[in-house]
Amino acid sequence: METYDWKRAEEFVNRVDDLARVEAWWAHRTRDAMALIGPRRVGKSWLFRRFAHGRPSVILVADEVLPATQMSRFASELEPLLGFRPEIGGVAELIRLLYHLGDEEKGLAVIDEFPFLLPEGRARRGVLSEIQAVMESHRDESQTKLLLCGSLIGQMEGLLHASSPIHGRLQRLDVWPVTFAEGRELMDSADSSEQRITRFAIAGGMARYLDELGHGPIKRVVCERVLDRRGPLFNDPRVVLEQELRSPATYFSILEELSANAAKTEHLVEKLQLESGALAPYLDTLREMRLIATTRPVGAPANSRKAKHWISDGFIRFWFRFVFPDQDGLQTGLSPEDLWKAELDPYLPDFVAGAFEELCVRYTRITYGAEAPSVGAWWGNSLNKHRRANERWTEEIDVVAAQRRNLKIVGECKWTAGKMRKAVLDDLRTFKIPAIAQEGHLRVPAGGPRILLFAKSGFERALIDAASDDSQVGLIDLDTLVSGLDGEIER
């Protein structure tokens, strides 16, 4: 193999732990292949290319073309390395040739988008059985380290399933979106804490989107790169999803509905006019693609009907809320600046508030994980006396942390222009914490839990005074939040 030279190696940032994991696999005597799994745009290709840089490597990228066309392309790429043009009859023969390249020296062989090479249905198992036979016959004598990469998460996970013929011959490495702390290196260093949270809320943790939206005034880069019909991200989510979903209309409707708020299955059934049984497979697929997540209130049993679905990819959430509904208008004359003024100026703070709450949950997990490892949100019925009086029906708490069934921390988050009022603290103690106690899933300590209050714009004097006299109450402004989140990467 020839030494791989990646021209963008110096631009690679973050992924320290992922890179170390691949390094450990490379150094270990194992002959198992590595399965690199993660959604599109998350940064898998940059990871394996950075690892391949400076090493004897061959990188093959599969595409959605006819098998004969694909194998002919691979034959052309392998001809200079083999000294002859091979006849590649199928995937098993391709892998045999890659093992052959390691007869004399150690090298890395990557097949990107590997699932594109596998047939559908029953024929797939036959091809995997052929690959298994090649692995058994050739991998132990070869110095080739084989890495199989794929964005079709369900199909990649199928390779690892106990029923797969190549089960036990792959080591798994999941590539996840970057965290807020990791995203710092992809964002403008001049951003204030508020700007940085806003930018991360829009771009999410996908490396591609952070790279596109990470620098420059937020309004300008969004208008140029997302809202302009000629921009690189104007249609990107649609293209990505249509590549993976055969009938995208229902999926798009679900994602548009969830882009404003998390929702229960019953809400989606009503809004989309689908039976719950018909809706379930769509939700399963979106979870498998890591586009949505399903959560329950902290302390709720696993079979609780209170589960809510929410979009876990920040940019997908942004795109379906602000771009997807107006794409036709943007393509036929609506200016990006006018859409920003009409839809983003008034509603962007509400959108960012959801991401802000997620960051507050993460801050609590980072800071108090040893004390309360179970962290999330909570929602449930109001106190019975208030329900009977038709005064309050439900309660929600943005941050709840527990150790087993013991409530340790509650918190509220306000992404508003005004300062947080003391009424937020009073509501927690008068209505919300008692509602948790009434439900009975979590045990509330006699002295009450620790209370954390997170605010974009600071705190009114009455709340500051109340907190200064109460060791249970902590007030956390944006700079403190961001510092705590950044501390995760410094540990």
N, C-alpha and C positions, 0 to 999 in steps of 0.2 A: 504493500500500500504506500501511497505517497503521503507526505506530511501535509496535513490540512492547514490552510492559512485563511483564517476568517478576518476579513478587512475591518469588521466592526467590533473586534474583540475588546478594544479599549473603551467602548461605549457600554459594555455590560456592567450592570450594577445589581446589588442585592443578590438574592438566591444563594446566600452563603451556605446555609444548611443543606439545600438541595444539591449544590455543587459538591459539597463535602461527602454527601451520600453517594453520588456517582463516583467520586474519587475512591471511596472505600470499596465499592463494588469492583472498580478497575484493579485495585491493588490486591484484592482477595483472590485466592486460588480457585474460587468457585467458577464453574463453567456455565452456570445458569445465565440465561439471557435476562436483560432488564426490560420491564414494561413501564414505559413513561406515559402517565395518564393525566389528562387535564383538558378543560374546554378550550375551544379556539380563543385566540387572543391573550391567553394567560401567560405566554412566554416560554413554552416548551422548546420551540425551535431555537430560540436564543440560548437556552440552557444547554442543549446538547451540542450546539455549534461552538459555544464557549468552551465546553469540555473537550471537544475534538481539536480545537485550535492548538497547533504545535505537536499533535500526535499523528502517527500513521492512521489514517481514517478514510472511509468511503461513506458518503451520505447519499442515499437513494430516497427520492420523494415520490410516493405513489399518487396517482390521480384517478379520477372517475372516468376511465376510458376502457375500451375493450381489452381483455386480458392479453391478446396477441400484440396489440399496440403497446401496452405497458411493458411487456417482456422484451419487445424489440428495443424500446428506449433504454431499458436497463442493460441490455446486451451491448449497446453502443457505449454506455458509460463504463462498463466493466472491461471492454475490449483492451484499452491501453494497459490495464493492470494485469490482465491474464496473458497478454501476448497473442491472443486469438479471439475471434468473435464467437461467443458461446451460443449454443442453441438452448434457450431457456423455455422449457415446456410448461413450467408452472412454478408455484411459490416454493415448493419443496426443493426443486432443482436450483432456484435462486439462492436459497439458504445454504445448500450444499456448496455452491460456488463461493459464497462469502466465507464459509468455514475453510475452504481450500486456500483462500488468500492468506490465512493465518498459519499455513504449514511451516513457514520458515521464521516468521517474526510476529510479535504481538501487534495487534491492530484493532481498531474500533470499526464496526460495521453498523450503520444506522439505517433502518427503514422507517421513514416518516409516513404517517397516515396508513399504517399497516392494514387496518380493516378494509381499505379499498381493494386490497388484493384477494380478499376472501369471498367466495360465492355465498349466496343466500341459501337459506333452508338446509335440507339434509346434506347437500353436497359439501357444506362447510365442514362438517365433522370428518368427512373423508379426507379433505385437504389437510386438516389439522393432524389427522392420524399419519399422513405422509410426512408432515413436518416433524412429528414426534419420532418417526423412524430415522429421519436424517439426523436429528439431534442425538439420538442414541448411538448412531453409527460414527458420527464425525466430530462432535463437539469436544470430546475428551482428548483427542489427538491434536486439535486445532488450538492456536493461540488467539483466535478471533473472539473478541468480546462483542456479542450481538445485542443491540438495543432496538427494541420495537416501540414505536411511538404512535399515539393515536388520540384524536379529538372525539371520536365516537365512543363516549365513555362506557355505555352499556355493552358495546361489542368488545372493548378492551377488557372490561371486567369479566366478560364471558370467557376470555382466554384463561383467566385465573380460577375460574369456578371448578369445583371438585369434579364435575362431569366432563371437563374439557380434556382432550387427549394430551395437551401439553401442560396440564396442571402439575405443579411441583417442579417445573423447569423454568419458571420465570420468577424474578424478584420484582416486586411492585414499588414504584415511586410515584406518588400523586403530587402533581404540581398545582398549588392552590393560588388564588389571587393574592397579590401582595397586601400586607397590612398597611394601616395608616402610617405607621413608623417607617416601614420599608419604602413606602411611596414618597417619602421626603426627598429622596435623591432624584426622583423623576419630576419634581415640581419646583416652581419658582422659589428660590431661596429668599426672595424679598417679600413673599406673602406674609401677611399677618396671620394670627391664629384663625381669625374668622374667615379670611380668604382661603387659607389652606383647607379648612373643613369644608367650605363651599366647593372648592375645586375637587376634593376627594369625593364628595357626595355626588357630583356630576359624573366624574370619570370612573368611579368605583375602583376596584383593585386589579383590573385587567391591565397588563403591562402596555399593550398596544394603545389603549384609550388614554392611559395616564401620559404616555409619551406624546400623543397628539395634543392633549389638552393641558399639559403641565406647565406651560410657560406663556407669559403674556397676559394682558388684561382679560379677565374671565369672559366678559361680554363679547369682546372682539374675537377670541379664539372659538367660542361657541358659535357665534354667527358665521364665521368663516369656514369652520371645519365640520360643523354639525348641521346648521340650519340652511346654509347655502347649498343649492342642489348640485353644485359642482364640487362641494367639499368632500374630503376623503371618508368622513363618517356619516354622511347624509343618509346613505342606504345600507351601511355596513351591517347592522343587526338583521335587517331583512334578508340580505344575501346569506349571512351565516346560518340563519334559522331555516331558510328555504333549502339549503344544502343538506340539512339533517332531517327535515320533517317533510313527509310526503304530502300531507294535506294540512297546510299551515293555518288555514283560516280560523279554526277553533282555538288553536294555540295562541294566535295573535289576539283573539278576543279575550281570552283568559288573562294574558299579560297586560293588555290595555286596562282591564278592570282592576288588576292588582297594582297597577302603577301608581294609583292615588293612595291606596291604603291596603294594609293586610286585611284578609277577609276569610270568613268561615266558608266551608263547603256549601252550607245552606244559602248563603248570600250569592255565591257564584251560580248555584242551581237556579235561583230566582231571576238573576240578572240575565243569564245566558239562555234561559229556557231549555235547560238540559236536565235529564234525570240524573240523580247522583251516581247511579251505576254506570251511566254513559260518560260522566265527567271524570270518574276515577282514573281510567287509563291515561287520559291527557295529563292529569296532575302527576301521575307516576312517571310519565316520560319527561316532563319538565323538571321533576326532582332528579331523575337519572342524569339529565343534562346539566345539573347544578345551576339551573336558572331560578328555581324557586326552592324555598325551604318551608317546612311545616313545623310550627312550634306550639307548645302548650304552656299554660301558666306555670310558673315555678311551683313545684309541689303537687301539681295535678297528676293523677294516675295516667299510665301510658295509654289507656283506652278512653281518656276523657274526650267528650264531644265538643270541648271548648277549643279544639285545635284551630289555628289560623294559618293561612298560606300567605307568603310574602315573597316578593322578588328579591333574591339575594345578590344579584349582579347590579351594581349601582348604575352603570351606563345604560343597561337594558331598561331599567326602571325609568331613567330619565328619558330615554328615546321614546318609549311607549307613552309616556305622559305628555311630552311636549312636542315631539316630532311626528310620530306616526299619525295622530289625528289630523295634522295639517300638511301632510306631505304633498297632496294634490295641489293645495294652494301655493305652496312654496315652488312647485314645479311650473306653475302657470301664472307667476307674477307677484305673489306675495313676497315682500322683501323680508329677509331675516331680521332686520332691525325692527320692522313693524310687528313681527311675531313676538320678538323679545319684549317690546313695549306692551303688547296686548296680553300675553300669556305668561311670560317668565317674570317680568318685574313684579306683578301682583302675587304670583303663586310660587315662585322659587323659594322663598323662606319656608313655606309649608313643606315643600319637597325636602329641603335640607334638614328640616327638623327631624325627619325620620332617620336619616343617616346620623345626625347628632345623637339621637337616643341610642343607636347601635354603638357608637363610640363611647358613650357613657357606660354602657353595659360592659364593654371591653376594658375600660379603665378600671371598673370595679373588680373585674376578674383578675386583672394584672396586679392591682394593689392589695386586694383582700382575698385572693384565691386560696391561701392557706387556711384562712378563717372560715370562708364560705365558698366552696368550689362550685356550687350550683347557682348560676347567675342567668337572669333573663328578665322578662316582664311578667306582670300578673294582671289578670282581669277576672271579675266575678260579680256576684250579686251585692247590692248595697245591704246595709243592716236591715233586718226584717221590719223594724219599726218605721224606717223611712220609706220602705216599699209600700207598707200598708197605708201610710199617709200620702202616697203618691208624690213624695218629695224628691227621692233619689231612687234610681232603679239599678244602676250598675256602677262599678268602680274600676278604675284602671290605675296601675302604678308602673311607671316607666322602667324602674330598676328594682329588682328583688333578688336578694342573695341568701342562700340557705346552706346549712351544713346538715345533710340528711333531711330530717323533718323539722329542724330547728331554724326559725327565721332569725337571721343575723342583721341584714341590712335592707333598708328601703331607700329609694331615691326618686326624685322628680327632675325632669329636664325641661327647660324653657328656652327655645330658640326664638325669642321675641325682641322687638325693638325696645320695649320698656323693661325696667328693672324688675326682678322677681319680688313679689310681695310676700309679706308674712302670712297671708291667707293660705299660701301653698303649704307651709308647715302646719298650720292649724287644720287644714283639710286632711292631711295625712294622719294626724293624731286623732281627730274627731271622727272621721268617716272611714278612711281607707284601711288603716291598720286594724281597727276593730272588725272590718269586713273580712279580712284574712282570718282573724281569730274565729269569727262565726263560721266560716266555711269548714275549718277543722283539719285541713290537709297539712298545715304548717303550725308549729307550736310557737306562739308569740311570747317572748320572755317577759317576766313580770315588770321589769323596768322599761320595757319597750326596746325595739331594735335601734341600731345606729342609723342615722338619717343623713343622706348625702343629697345636697341640692346643687344642681348644675345649671348655670345661667349664662347665656350669650352676652347679656348687657349688664351684668352685675346684680346687686341686691339693694333693696330699699333699706333705709336706716333702721327701721323697726325690726326687720329680719336680721340685720347684722347685730343689733343689740341682743336679740333673743338668742342668737347662736353663740355670742360671746359669753353668755351666762349658762350655756348648756353644752357640756362636753360630748353629748351624744350627737350633736348636729355639726356637720361639716359643710362649708360653703366653698364651691369649686368653680372658679371662673375659667375662661377659655384658655388662658396661658397655663394655668395649673393642670387643666385637662390634657392639653397638648404635651406638656412636659412629662406627665405620667405615662401617656401613650408612647412617647418616644423612648422612655426608659425601658420598654419591652425589648427593644433591639440592642440596648446597651448592656443587658444582663449577661 
